Amino acid sequence: MKLLTWLITTLAVAQSAPPRGYTIPWIDLAAEKERQVLVDREPGQYLGHPTTVLLEDGKTMLAVYPQGHGRGAIQLQRSLDGGKTWSGRLPVPANWATSQETPTIHRVVDAKGKKRLIVFSGLYPIRMAVSEDNGATWSDLKPIGNFGGIVAMSSLIRLKDGRYAAFFHDDGRFLRNEGKTGPFVVYKTVSSDGGLTWSDPVQLLTHAEAKLCEPGVLRSPDGKQLAMLLRENSRKFNSFVTFSDDEGEHWTTPRQLPGALTGDRHQGLYSKDGRLFLTFRDTTLESPTKGDWVAWVGRYSDLVNSTEGQYRVRLMKNYKASDCCYPGVERLKDDTIITTTYGHWTEGEQPYIMSVRLKLAELDRRAGPRK
């Protein structure tokens, strides 16, 4: 009887699990050098994990990234022409060299309209630097509280009441600096003063078997719902998604996404026509581009309905396992999408930072008619 129960349960789980691969078409841009812009490269030096922010003029972009694999001195660059050219490394405070983990950059605005840029650096404690002059000058990295975490903050979103919610994960080692590995847990912290101070984190999600991490949060087109896409670090499952209808207070039980949306460190935005562009490291269990820098094009409803979307794109080929991505992504006023990340773009060499430029209208013609 126990064997029969086990068999029935196993079959039910297998039947409910989404496909490990995908059937939508994919477009290969890896060889199209005219789309690629070099941001930074240093012979013999690992450069990794950039994030970007586009300022309100629609042209000025900033990028931060570590001089190393996550841990390493934070580098800062600026583009004044929408990512076509970059400044070279800019001066930053000396203690940015003490960064322990992947930095992330975000734009925040307080209740009085004061604009700030903030850069987070994780592990223990999570630290933050602030600029109130659009990145011309910066503060030192300073702790935001007596807590730590991994890839802080992988997502940040403005709530309807004007506060900001930021999201990160931890596996037990850094939250309270205890150093003991445990279940992967996703956390949220909130700022009520335009990013200057942050609340003690609250636990949002964990999973009995899957290792959920690196949350990528976006808002539905109608503004009523938040969706969180999650990396799955045990490599046994597809990526996961969960939804909130109350501004991030409560979340649905995480469920697996289709194979087409399986990856690490999802970052996304909407095109002018309302479609969703998501970019990530391809960790799809069955994929011809596994380990490469890819993107997915579809609609928010595909996340809700667990459908595959319209098509996928290989942005660049990575030549060393899956050591690439953690991309930034921005959209210019003419609907040009600029996505920026690191990878082993040259076989046998250390990774470096590249951008790829595209428009969905260009890709649509190559993908064929929409289903």
N, C-alpha and C positions, 0 to 999 in steps of 0.2 A: 504494500500500500504506500509506504514511504517512497519507494522507487517510482511508482506511478505519479505520485504528487510532484516529485522532483522533476520528472519528465514533462508533465503538463506545464509546470511553472517555467521550465527552461524553454519549451517551445513557444510559450506565450511571450516571453521576453524577446526571443529571437524574431518572432513575427512583428513585434512592435518596434524593434530597432530599425532606424532608417538605413538606407543603403550606405555602404562604406565608400562608394565612389559617386560618380555623377554622369548624367547623360546629356547635359546641355553642352553646346559647342564651346570651344576655347580658342582664343586668338593669341598668336605669339608675336610679341613686340620686341623680344630679346635682342634681335639683330638690328633693330632700327636705331642706329646711332644718332640720327638727327633729332630724336626725341630726348636724348640723354644729356644731362648737364652734370659736370663734375663739381661737387661741392668741396670736398677735401680728400686729400690722399697724401700719405707720408710713407715713403719706402721703409719697410721693416717694422712699422708701427701699426698695431691694431687700432682702428677707429670704428666705433660702433654706435648703435642704438640712438639715432636722432629723433627728436620731435621738433615740430615747427609751429609757428603761429603767424597768421596774416593779419596785419593791422587794418584799420578802418579806411585808409586811403586806397585799399585794394591793390597796392603795389609793394609795400614794405613787408618783407618776411624776415623773421628771425629763426634761427635753428640752434639748438643746443645738443651736444653729444659728448660722450666720454672718450677720453684718450685711453682706451682699453676696452675690455669686455665687461660692460656695466661699470665696474669699479675703475676709477681713473679721473684725472683732472678734467673738469667740465670745460669744453670749448664752446665759444659763441661766434656765430657769423650772422651777417645781415645782407639781405638783397634789397635793392631799391627799385628793381624792375620786374617784380613778379617772378623771381626765381631764375631769370635768364643768366645773371651773373651774380657772384658772391664776393664779399668784402675781403676774405681771408680772416684768420683768427683775430678777434678783437680783445682788447684788454678786459680782464675780469678781476674781481677781488681775489687776493692770494689764497683765501681758504677754500675757494672752489676747487683747488687741487686736492682737497681732502675728501672729495665725494666718494662714497662707498658703493654707489649703485646708480643704475640708469636714471639720468635726469629727465624731467619733463617740464615743458613750458606751457603756460596758460595765460589767457587774457581774462581779467576780472574787472568789474565796475561796481563801485559802492552805491549806496542809496542816494548820495548827493551827486552822482555822475562822475566821480573821480575814477580815472582809469589807471589800472596797474597791470604790470606783467609780473608773474611769479614763477619761480623755478623751484621744483621740489627735488630732493635727493633722499633716497630711502635707506633701508636697513635701520639700525637703532642708533640714535633716535631719528625719525624723519625730520629733515631740516628744509628750510625754505629761504630763498633770497627774493628781494622785492625791488622792482624798478618803477618809479612814478614819472619817468620821462621817456617812455617808449623804448627802453632798453639802452639808452645812452650811458646811464650809470646804474650801479647795482649795489645792494647791501651785501654783507657777508651772508653765508648760510648759517641760519640759527634754528634751533629746535622749535617745533610747533607744539610740543607737548612731551609727556613722558611715555611715548609709545613709538614703535617702529613698524616697519612693514616692507614688503617687496614690491618693486615697480610702483613707487609712489610718485605722483598719483597717475595711474594708467588712464583714468578718465576724470573729467570735471565737467559739471553741467549746471547751468543756472536754473533754479527752481522758480515756480510762478510767483512766489512771494519775494523774490529778489535775492534770497540766500543762494549760496553755492554748495553743492554736494560734490565731494571728491571720493574716489573709490580706489581701493588697493587690496592686496591679499597678503596673507602670511601663512606660514606652515608651522607656527609655534616657536620659531627660533628668535624672532625679532620683536614681536608685539610688545612684550614686557622684558625683552633681553634675557630670556630664560635659556636659550640655546638648545632646547629640546624639540626635535622634529615631531610634529603631530599631523592631524588632518589639515588639509588646505581649507582656509576660511576666507571669505570675501567680507571686507569691512567698508563702512561709510563714515566719513567725518564731514561736518558742516561748518560753514563760515557765515556769520551774520553781519560782518563788517567789511565786505568787499575783499576778502581774502587775507586780511591781516592776522586774524586769529582763527583757530580751528578747534572744534569740540573733541572731546574724548571719543574714540571710535566705537561704533556699535557693530555687532556681528549681524550680517545679512544672510549669508548662504554657506552651506557646506553640503557634502554628499558622502554617502556611506562607502561608495566604491570609487567614483571618479575624483580626480584632483582638479578642482575648478580654480582658475586663477586668471590674472591679467584682464579684469573686466573692461569691456568697451561699451560705453553707455551712449545711447542716442535717443532723441525724442521722435515720436510719431509725427507724420505730416500734419495732423490736426491738432497737435500739441497736447493731447489728452493722456498720452501714455509714454512711459519710458521702457526701452528694451535694453537688456544687458546681454552682450555676447561674451562667452567665456572660453578661454583656452582650456583644454583637457590634458593634464600633464602626465597621466598614467599611460597614455597612448593606447588605451584599450577601447576608447569610445570616440565618437565624433565630438566636435565642439558642442557646447550647450547654449541655450537661451532661456531667459526668464523675463517677466514683464511686471511692471508696477503701474497701477491706476491711481495711486495716491501720492505722487511726487517722491517716490523712493522709500516710503515708510514700510510698505509690505511688498513682497515679491512672490510670484507664482513659483510652484515647484519647478526647478530647472529640468528641461527636457532636451534631448539631443536634437541638433540641427541636421539638415540633409548634408550629405558628403560635400556638396558644392560649396558649403559655407564653413567647412572645417579648416581651422588654421589657428595660428598664434598671434595675439596682440592685434585684434581687429580694430581698425580705425576707419571712420566713414563720414560721408557727407551726402547731401542731396544735390542733384543737377537742377538746372532751371526747369526742366520738364517734370520734376518730382521723383525721378528715379534715384535709387540708392546706389552709391559707389562705395564698396568696402575693400580695403586693402589689408593684406596680412601675409604671414609666412605660411606656405602651403604644407600643412601636416595631414591632409586628407589621406585616409588609410589606403585608398587605391586611387592613384592619380599619376598621370604621365609627367606632371610638373612638381612632384613631391620634393620639398626642400627648397623650392624656388620662391621668388618674390612674385606674388600674384594679386589679382583683384577680382572682385565679383560685381556684376551689375544685375540689378533686379529692382524689386519694389518692397516697401516696408511690409506689405501684405504677405510677401514670401516668408518673412520671419514669423509672422503670426500663423500662417497656414502650413508651415513646414513644406513649402514648395521650393524647387531648385533655383528659380530665378531665370534670367535671360541668357547670360553667357559669362564665362570666366576669361581672364586675360593673364598671360605670363608677361610680366613687366620686364624682368631681367632674370637670366639664368645664374644660379648660385653654384659655385664649383667646389664647395666643401660641405658635405652632409646637409644639415638644415641650419647652418650658422649664418643667418641673414635676417633682415627685416626689422620689425619694430618701427613701422613707418609713420611719418607725419603726412598729412594730406590737407590740401587747401584748394579752394576754387576761386578763380579770378572772375571779374565782371563779365568777361566774354565767354564764360562757361568752360574755360580751360582748367583742367584739373592738374595740379602739380603734387606729386607724391614723392617723398624723399626718404631714403633709408640707406643702411649699410649692407654690405655683403662681400663675399669672395667673388668679385666680378672678373678677376683675372686668375686663371688657374695657377696654383702654387704661390700666390702672393697673399699678404695680409689684407683684411677687408678694408674698404674705404666707402666714402659717402657719395651717393649719386641721387639725382632727381630724374624723374620721367614726366614728360608733359603729354597730355592727350585731351581729346574731346570725345564725348560719347557718340556724337554724330559721325565722326570718322570711323569708329569701331562698329557702329550699327550696320554700315554697308558691308562690312566683312563678315559679320555674324549671321547675316541672312534675316529673313522675316521673323518677327516675333510670333511666338505661339499664343 
